């Protein structure tokens, strides 16, 4: 929801500063998302007078102007047909950035003639679409003055986030009401004109009372649809809306100003009266956005005797839209049921300013007044004669009242507020409060349903920051642990990842279909996504981390080591996962280190094993297998498993196709730890086992085996460790060699074996027996002891 400061002050009589207003908005629940100053983009543009205009010596369509921008004459080359001596316009000096395209002006030669800046058109300054000539200002415009100051464009634009329950704040007037209740000024009631209509109103009726309970309409005949008044167009442009014509702009303006969507039909394009009815399956309508929508039963539409003209409460149809040739209109002011609007919008995937307001609920009591204001503006700026008003149906004005106890503000809201102050707050917000504290919500607050909501209103306006933080009562005795085994695993791995130098990231759980494609089909799709770029739930944590890595590398970060703990969304449900992405340089260049080195699959495996150990997984029993997934390089990746089926982690180098999709270069490694697959140690408590170091020194023996190339080192190590599970406590590969002295199709693998004596040291005979067991176990994997 956007509006300008001056727009707000049309509804709020206040002397409060902009900072005070912004602070109050956030404090009362209307979070300020941003404030922009339109004048900032016009920095460097000033009012200037053309002193002379001569033909360019090298181009028939160019002129060489002498321009006075307040600092003496400057030479400017200009191609505008209306450029002439004596014209007062807008000059952009060298160094200024043109708002329309971002081009920075500089001194340049154009066809051999030096030009010091430019004279600007309306389109170049993003003040309209006119590009046929440069801006012409009144002759008395002060030369040398900032154009933004002269044109009154220094009106800050405020953007607030309106929560779904605050339908009354989808209009500037509703926001002003909340600020007035918070003590920032006095609310200015909208002026409702008395429009004297002549003759019968338009032919409108209702056949779908469930979707459209009330349909009010009025005609205006003999009008001229020109441009909207400049003050209205300026405000619409400020909030990002393009002015179209007076009739369209009036409806758009009232939508934002009073939160009251309306629609205008060109009567000449209608065949018979208008009816609000349910759609029939298969009916189509071309909407004002140029797209054709197929409607279905349950949707409310507005049609005439021949065709559909409006997706009720969401978007009008192109066929009956107004144009410059329009001379007679039907102004619609209807009430649409919020639930019907929401379902229709979701099914069609169509959103609009009208839908945002109707699905939250507009004020059902504002039909007559809203129509009167719209008709008055049409008559004011387009001329013509108004008809009488046709009122089909009745708006749902059902009132409800709640017995309220002012003490609830303290018992439920935690803040003691004087009863008279509570009464003042509620009445300022439009609630009716009688002497017995029966409170009736206003018609524009359909969200209020019970006394808890009344407490919320009081605390919100009084200031939630005034609620004192009070600790929960502590039960005597030793507190019981509340974390589940799964939560403990997440905590341990998070601490371990951070301790290993990884940076924690938090990425979106929603992704685009393009981002998900390299990781398989998305199982969860959102019916009502925030945007097309956030419409599926992630089946992997890696897309978000890869995107984050790309952004960091693009910003010049040399080494990216990111991790995230979150959820993957699979057909069988949510799965707790830890993702890691390693990109950039693992080792920086240096006179000792040499060239920089990137990350590889072994780095990913090391991170996976370390974090699995921290999580309590039995890493000594893990097997390395292939099939890490399509996102990983098939020859440089693997999985860590407990048995053939239980996959605890996938690791390796990222597939080149995935690297290309995420615009990544160099070497990138990744890991996914499946935390939900790690067996939890239940009932272990907080006590660690007593440290009991062995009494005797371990013995280390190295073995070099000649192994077929297709035998994995992991298989060999597991065979060696299994040779004697009592005394062999650890085995690891410390060297792999191929080349001279090694037969083709084989590799030399060196393994260090650690033996731990128990009660006495090993004898030579015992060591030889153990060595024979190791060699025999390795032989089962096709390995031979090298001579």
N, C-alpha and C positions, 0 to 999 in steps of 0.2 A: 504494500500500500504506500503510494508516493503522493506527496503534496508539497506545496511551497509554503514558506513562512507567511507570506502575505495572504495566501489563500486561507491558512488557518486563522489569521487575524480577522478575516471576514466573519468568522463564527465565534471568535473569542476576543473579548475586549480585555487586553492585558498589556502591562508594561514589562513583563518578564523578558529577560534576555534569551537569546537562542540557547545558550548553555543551560540555563535554568529549565527551559522547556524540554530539552533533550533529556536532562536528568530526571525530570518528572515523568516523562513518557516511559522510560525504562522502569522507574520505581513503581508505577501503577500497572505494569504488566504488558505494556506496548513497547517491546524491545526495539531500540533504534538500531537498524542494520547499517545505516550510513547517512552521511550528509554531504551533498555536493554543492559546489558554488559555480553556477553557470558562467559567472564572470571570469572565472579562472582560465577557461579555454579561449577567451577573447583578449587575453593579456597581449599587448603589443598592437592592438587595433584602435585607431583613433579617428576622430572626426577631422576631415581634411577638405580643402577647397581646391578645385582645378583652376589654376591661373591661366593656363593656355593649353591649346591642343593643336598639334601640327601633325601632318601626314608623315608616316614612317618612310624614310628614303628607300628602304628595301622591301617593303610589303604594303600592298594596297589596303589590307584589312586591319592594319595596326596603326596606332597613333602614338606620338611621343608627347606626353603630358608634362607640364610643370605643376607640381602639387605642393601646396602649403599645408603641412600637418602641424604647424605651430612652431617649427624650428627653422623656418626659411624654406625656400623652394627646393624641391627634389625632382630629378628626372625619372619618370616612370613610363614604361612601355605598356600600352593597354589595347586590347582588342575589342572592348565593349562598344556596340554601335551607338549607345547613348552618351558616351564620354564626350564632354564639351567644356569649353571655358565657362567658368562661373558655377559649375555643378558642385554641390556639396555632397560628399559621400563618405565611405569608410576606407581608410588606408591601412594596409598592413606593412609595418616597417620591417627591415631585415632583422632576422632572429625570431620573428613571430611564427607560430605554427598554425597552419590553416586547419580549422576544426574538421572540415569535410574529409580531408585525406591525410592529415598529419604532416604534410610537406612543410619543411622549415624554409622560410623565405630568406633569400640572400641576394647580395648584389651580383647581377649576372648580365651578360651581353645577350640581347635578343635580336637576331638578325643584324649583328654588328653595332647595335646601339645599347649603351649601358642603361640598366633599369634598376632602381633602388627601392624594391618592394613591389606592392601591387594594390590596385583599387579592387574592392571585393564585391561579389554578388551575394544575394540572399542565400543561395544554396551553399556557397563556399563557407559561409559562417553558420550553416545549419540552422538558419532562421526561416526557411521556407524552401520551395522548389523552384523559384524563379531564377533562371540562369541566362536570360536573354540580354541582360545588361547589368551594370553595376548599380548598387544601392543609391537612391537619390533621397537626400535628407532636406528638410526645410532650409531656406537660405540663411535663417538666423541661427542655425545650429552652431554652437561655439567651437570654432576650429581649435584643434589641439587637445580637446577634451577626450578622455577615455570613452570609447563608444559604448562599452558596457554600462558605464555610469550614466551617459546621456540617454540610453535606451531603457534604463531601469531594469537591466538584466541581472543585477546583483541580488537576486532573490533566492536564498538557500533552498535546496530541494531536500526534504526529509523523507527517508524511507523507513517504515516500521514494519515489524513482523506481527501480524494479527493472528492470535490463536483461533482455532476453529469455533470456540464457544463465544467469541466476541463479535457476533455478526453486526452489532450496532456500531462497531468501529471500522466497518468497511466503507465508511463515508467520512469526509472531513468534519462534518457537523458532530458526529458521534464521538470522534476523538476530542474535539473541543469540549464536549459535555464532560468527558472524563477529566480533562485538565481543569475545568472550572470546579468540579467537585473536589479536586485535589488542592484547590486554593490558588490557582494561577491566574484567575481572572473571572470575568462574568460571561456566561454563555449568551450569545446573541441569537434570538429565535429567528428562524427563516421567515421571510415575508411571503405570505401566501396571497397572491392577487385574486381579485374577484373578476373572473372572465365572463362577460355577458354573451352567452351563445345565442345564435339565431337559428330557429328551425329545429327539426328533428336531428338526433344524433345518428351516428353510423349504425349499420346493421351488423351487430355482433351477438353471438349466442354461445352457450356452453353445452357440450355433450359429454364432457369428461370432467365432472365436478371433483372427482378424486385427485386429478392431476392439476386442475386449474379451477379452484373454487370461485374466483372472482375475475371478471374481465371488463374493465372500464375503458371507454374509448371516446374520442372526440375528433371531429374533422376540422381542418382549416382549408378554406378555398381561396383561390386567387392570390396565392403567395408567389414569391420569387426566391428561389434557392440559390443564394450567392455564397460568398465567403463569410465565415463566422466573424464576429467582432474581434479585433486584435487582442483585447484583454483575455478573451476566452481561448483563442488560438495559442497565445503565449503560455498560458497555464498548461494546456494540453501538451504542447511541445516540451515544456519543462519536465513533465513526468513521463516522457518517452512516447507519447501518442502523436500520431501525425494528423494534423487538421485536414479534413476532407471537404466538408461543406457545412453550412449553417445548421441544416436539419440534423445531420449525423453528429456534428460536434455538440449540439445542445443535448442530445441523449447521452453521449459519452461524458459530457461535463456533469450532468445530474447524477450519473452513476457513481462518479467519484465524490462529488460535492455532498450529496445527501444519501448516498448508498441506495439509490432508487433507480434500477434499470428500467428503461422504457424502449419501445421500438416504434419506428415510423414507416408506414407503408405508402407507396405511391398509389393512390386510389385508381388512377387511370389504368394501372396494370392488373387490377383485381377484377374477377368475374363473379359478381354477386357479393353477399355479405361474408364476414369472417366468422369462423367457428373454431372453438377450442375443443378438440376431440382426440381420441386415442388413435395412434397410427395403426394401419393395417399392414400385416407382414408383407415386405417387399416394396412398399412405397419408398420413393426416393425424393431427395431434395438437394438442389445445388445451393450450398450455403454461401454467405458473403465472403468466406475465405477462398472461394473458388473450387472447393472440393465437393464431390457428390457423396451423400450419405444414404445408406439403405436403412430404413427404419423398421421397427418390429413392434408387435403388440406390447402394450404397457408403456409406450412412450407417448408423451403429450405433444401435439403439434397444433399449429394454427394454419387453417386452410380456407380456401374459398370454395365455390361450387365446382371448380375445375382442377385445381392443383394445390399442392402443399407449399406454403410460403414461409414457414418459420418452425424451427425446432424449439418448441415452447420453452422460454426461459433460458435458452442457451445461445442460439444464434439465428439471425434472420436469413431469409432466402435471397439469392441474387436476383431472382425474377422480378420481385416486387420492390426492390431497393430503390431509393430515391436518387435522382440525378439533377443536373443543372436544368433539365427541361421540366421538372416536376412543378406542377401548379396547384395540386390538391392532394392532401395527405390525410391518412387516418393515424392518429397517435394512440398507441396501445399502452395502457398502464394496468398490468395484471398481477395477480398473486398466484405463484406456482408452488405446489407442495414440495418442500425441500427433498424428501426421500425420493420422489419421482425424478427430480432434476439430477440428483446424485447418481441414481442407477442409469439414467439415460446417458449422462456424460461419460460414465465409465464404460458402458457398452460401445459407445461410438468413439471412444478415445478422443473426445473433443472438449476442450476447455475454453473459457472466455471470461471476461470480467463479469458478465451477467450471471454465468453459472456459479462463479465463486460466491456471489451474493445470494442468489436464490437457494442454493443448496445449504447455505448456513441459515437462511431465513430472513427475509426482509420484513419491514414493519407492515403488517396487514392493515393498519389503521391509516396508512399514509397514501392510499390510492387516490382519493379525491384531491388532496392537496398536491400530491406529486403530479397528477395530470394537469391541474390548474397552473402550476409553475411552468411545466413544459409548454403548455399551450400559450401562456403569456410570453415566454421567450421566443417562440416561433412567430407570434404576431409582432413582437418588438423588432425582430431582426429580419424577418422574411415578409412581413405584411400579411394581408389577407383578412378573411372573416371567419370567425369560429362558429361551429354549429353547437347544438346542445350536447350534453353528455349522455351516453348510453351506459347503463350500469347493469351488466349481466352477472348474476350470482351474488354471493355475499362472502366477504373476507372472513376467515376464522378468527374472530375476536374473543374467543373464550377466555374469560378472566379467571385467575386463580389467586387465592389469598392464603397466607401462612401466618399462624400465630407465632410471634417472635418474642423471645426473651433476651433483652440486651445483655444479660449475664453470660450468654453463650459466646460472646466475643472473647471473653477471657477463658472460659472452660474449654472451648473448642479451638479458638484461634490463638490462645496464649497471650493476648494483649487486652488489658483493661482499658476500655474506651467509655467515656461518660455517655450515658443514654442520650442526652440532647445532641451530643456530637454525632452519635450514630444516626439519630433521626435526620440531622442536617445532611449527612453523607448520602443516606438513602434517598432523601427527597431531591437532592441535587442531581442524582443519577436517574431521576424520573419515577422512583417508587412512591406509591401512596401509603402513608402511615397514619392510622387513626389513633385515637386516644388509648385504645386497649392494645396497641402494638400489633394490630393485624396489618400485615404488609402485603400490598398488591403490586406485583411487578408490572412495569410498563409493557406495552404491546411489542416494543422492539427488543425485548429480552426473553425470547423463548427458551434460552438456556437455563434460566433460573428455575430450579425445581426443589424447593425445600429450604429449611432454615440454614443448612450448612452453606448453601450458596449465598445467603444473605450475610453470613459471617465472613465469607470470602470477600464480598464486596466491601464491607466495612474495613477489614484488615488491609485489603489492597490499597484503598484510598488513604487510610490513616498512615500506612507505611509498614510493610512487612519487615523492613530493616529495624523497626522498633521492637520487634518480638525478641525478647531476651533468650539467648541460648541456655537451656536448662538440661543438665545431664540426666539420663534415665536413672532411676533408683537402682543401686547396686545390691544384689542379694548377698547376705552374709555367707562366708565360706569360700572355698576354692572354686573358681569358675571352671566349668567343663569346656573342653575344646569343642568348637562348633564347626570347624572346617571339615568337609568331607574328604575322603581319600583323593578324589579327583581334583578338588581345589588345592590340596597340598601338593599334588604333582605339578599343577600349573605354577604355584608359587616357587617351588624349588627350581623348575626349569627357567622361569623368568629371572630369578636371581643369578643362576648359573650363566645364562646367556649374557646378562649385563656384565658379570664378572669376567667373562672371556673377551670383553671389548666390543660386543655387538650393541648397536643402537636400536632401541625399541621404536617401532613405528605403529601407527594406528591408521589403517586404510579403510575405504568404504567396503561394506558388505555387499553393496550393489555394484554391478558392472554392466558394461555394454556387451551386446552379443559378439562384437568384434574382438573384445578383450578375452572373452571366454572361449572363443572358437579353438585356439590351440590346446586347450585343456579338456576338451570333450564337450558333450552336450549338457547344457544347464538343465537341472531338474526342476528348479523353482523359478517361475516367472511371475512378476508382479502384475496384478490386474490393473492397478492404478499407479504406474511408476511416476517418480518425481520428474524424470525426463527420459528421452530415448537412450541417453548415455548411461542410465542407471535403472535398467528394467529387468535384470536377472540377478539372482542371488549367486554368489561366487561358489563354484565347486572346488576351488583351490585358493590358498592364500597368496600364491606366487604372482598372479597378475597384478595385484595392488602393489606388492613389493617391487616387482620389476618396473612398474611405472614410476614408483618413488625413486628407484635407483637411476633410471634414465634422467629424471629431473635433476637429481643431485649431480650426476656426471656432467650434464649440460651446463650446470652452474659452476663447473670447475673443481668439484670435489674429486680428489685423486683416488681415494680408497673408500668404497661404500660397503659397510658391513651392517646389514639391517636384519632385525627379527621382529616377528609379530605373533602374538598368541590370540587366536580367535576361533571362529567356527566356520567349517565348510558345510555347504548345504547340498546334501545328496538325496537320492530317491528314498533311502531308508531313514533319513532324518538329519539332524545336526550332529557334527562331529568336531570335538575339541582338537585343535591342531596347532602346532608351532611351525611357522615358516621362516626360512632364512634365505637371504640373497647376498652373495658376495660378488662384488663387481669392482672394476678398476684395478689398481695395483695392490697386490698383497705385500710386495716389498718395493720400497722406493729406490730409485737409482742412487748410486753413491760410489765414491772411489774405492771403497772396500767391497760393496755389494755388487757393483757392476751394473748391468742393465736392469730396469724394473721388471718384476715378475708378476704375472697375473694369477688369479685363483684357478684351481683345477679341481677335479673330482676328489682327489685325496684330501684337499682342504675341507670340502663339504663332508666327506666321510668322518674326518676328525671331529668336526663340530657335532655331527649327529651322534657319534659314540660318546663324546664328553657329556652332552646334554641328556642322553639316555641313561648314562651312569648317574648323573645328578638326580634324575627322576626316580631312580631305584630299579631300573630295568636290569635283568641279568645279562650284562653285556658279554660276559665270557661265553655264554651259550648261544650267542647270535650267529646266524649264518648269513653270508653275503650271497645274494642271488640277483639275477637280472630283472628285466621287466619293470623298470622304474616308471614307465609311462611315456606317452607321446611327447610330453613337454621336455623330456631329457634326451641328451645325445645317446643313441643306442649303444655305442661302443665305449662310453665314458660315464657310465652311471650304474646304479644297482639299488638293491633294497636290503634292509637289515631285517631279518625275520627270526621269530621263535618258532622253529618248525617250518614246514613248507607253506603253511596257510596264514599264519599270524604275522602280518607286515607291521613293523613298528616304525619304519622310516623309509623314505625314498630319497636318494641323494645323487649328485653328479653334475656334470656340465650341462648347461641349458642347450636345448636343441637349436641349431642355426636358424631354422624357420621361425621359432619363437623369438629369438634375438632380433631377427629382421622385423617381426610384427611389432616389437616394442622399441624399435629404433636404437638397439644397443649394439655396440661394437666391442672388440677385445674379447676377453675371456670372462664368462660369468658362470658361477657355480651356485647351486641352490639345494635346499633341504626341505623336506616336509616330514615333521615328526607327528605321528598319529597318537596323541596323548591318551585318547580313549582306549587304545589297544595295549597300553603299558599295564602289566599286571600290578595292581595296587597291593601294598603290604598292609593288610588290615590288622588292627589290634596291636600294632607294634608300639603304640604310645610314643612318649617323648624321650624315653630313655635310650641312650646309645649303648651298645654292648661294651663291656669293659675292654680296654686296650690290652691285649696279651701278645706282645711280640715274641717270635720264636727264640728259643735259647741259643740256637746254633746258626752260624752264618750260612746263607744259601750258596749253592754251587752253580756256576754257569758253564754250559758247554755249547759250543758252536758246531753246527752241522751244515755242510754244503751238499745239496742234492742236485742231481741232474734230472729234470722233470720234463715230460712232454709239454709243449707250448700251450696246449688246450686245457691243462690242469691248472685250476686257480690256486693262488697262494693260500687263500682261505681254507680250501679243502686240505691242503698239505698241513697247514698249522693245526687244524682241528684233528687230523690223524695223529700228529705228533703229540698233542696234548692228551689224547686218549690212550697213548701207549702205556702210561702208568698214572692214573688219576690221583694216586695217593701222594707221590713225591714230586710230580711235575706240577708246579704252581703257575707257570706262565711260559708261553712260547710266542715269539714274534719274528717276523721277517725283517732282516736288516740289510739285505742286499739282493739285487736281482741283476743277472748279467747274461748277455747274449753276444755272440761274436766269435773271435778267434779262440779255439780250444773247446768250443761247445758245438755239439753236433747240430746240423740243420733240423729244424722242427722241435728243438728242445731249448730249455733255458736253465741257467744255474740259479738256484734259490738258496740263500744262506739263512738259516734259522737259529736264533738264540733260544736255548732252553734253560729255564731256571728250575733247579732241584732244591727242595727244602728238606733237610734231615730233621728228624723228630727228636729221638732220645740220644742218638750218638751219631758221630760223623760217618760219612760213607767210606767204605773201604774201596780199594781199586777194583776188586772183583764186583762189588755191588754197582759201582759206576759203569763198568763194562757191561754188566747185565742190563742196566737201564738203557745204555746206548744201543745195545742190540735190539731191545724192544722198540726204541725210536726208529731205528733203521727198518725193522720189519714192518712197523705200522706205516712208514712212508712208502715202502715197497708196494703196499696195497693200492696206493694212488699212482703207481707207475714210476715212482722216484727211485733213483740209484744214488748211493753215496759216492761222491766224487773222490777220485784218488789223489 
